[in-house]
Amino acid sequence: MVKDFVFCLQEAALYFISKKYGPHKDPSECFVNPPCGCANPGQNSQCEDCAYLEACLSDCKLQKVSLSSHS
């Protein structure tokens, strides 16, 4: 039960972080000046824990899926 609660909190945090910085249409926009301070996103292992990057890339993927399902 605690694991479920922690998972829900993580997902909620990712959702709000992605909404705070606005929707991105292109995944490459997620790598420009991320607020977590990663100098080389996608190349540094420290950037793998960046909640902003994860949320941004997930949001791009979700937007792409929702746009293709409406067509």
C-alpha positions in Angstrom: 0.0 0.0 0.0 2.8 2.4 0.8 4.5 1.6 -2.5 1.2 2.5 -4.3 1.0 5.7 -2.4 4.6 6.7 -3.2 4.0 5.8 -6.9 0.9 8.0 -7.0 2.9 10.9 -5.5 5.7 10.5 -8.0 3.2 10.4 -10.9 1.4 13.5 -9.6 4.7 15.3 -9.2 5.7 14.5 -12.7 2.3 15.6 -14.0 2.5 19.0 -12.2 6.2 19.6 -13.2 5.3 19.0 -16.9 2.3 21.3 -16.7 4.4 24.0 -14.9 6.8 24.3 -17.8 4.1 24.1 -20.5 3.4 21.6 -23.2 6.2 20.7 -25.6 5.4 19.5 -29.0 8.8 18.3 -29.9 10.8 16.0 -27.6 14.0 17.9 -28.4 12.5 21.0 -26.6 12.7 19.0 -23.3 16.5 19.0 -23.5 16.9 22.8 -23.7 17.7 24.4 -20.3 16.0 21.8 -18.1 15.3 23.2 -14.6 17.1 20.2 -13.0 20.4 21.6 -14.2 21.6 18.8 -16.5 24.3 20.2 -18.7 24.1 17.3 -21.2 20.7 15.6 -20.9 20.7 12.1 -22.3 24.5 11.8 -21.9 25.0 12.3 -18.1 23.9 9.6 -15.8 22.8 12.2 -13.2 20.2 13.4 -15.7 18.4 10.0 -15.6 16.8 11.0 -12.2 15.6 14.4 -13.5 11.8 14.4 -13.0 11.3 17.3 -15.4 12.9 15.4 -18.3 10.9 12.3 -17.6 7.7 14.3 -17.4 8.4 16.3 -20.5 9.3 13.3 -22.6 6.2 11.4 -21.3 4.0 14.4 -22.1 5.4 14.6 -25.7 4.7 10.9 -26.1 1.2 11.2 -24.7 0.4 14.2 -27.0 1.6 12.3 -30.0 -0.6 9.3 -29.1 -3.7 11.5 -28.4 -3.2 13.4 -31.7 -2.9 10.2 -33.7 -6.0 8.7 -32.1 -8.1 11.8 -33.0 -7.2 11.6 -36.6 
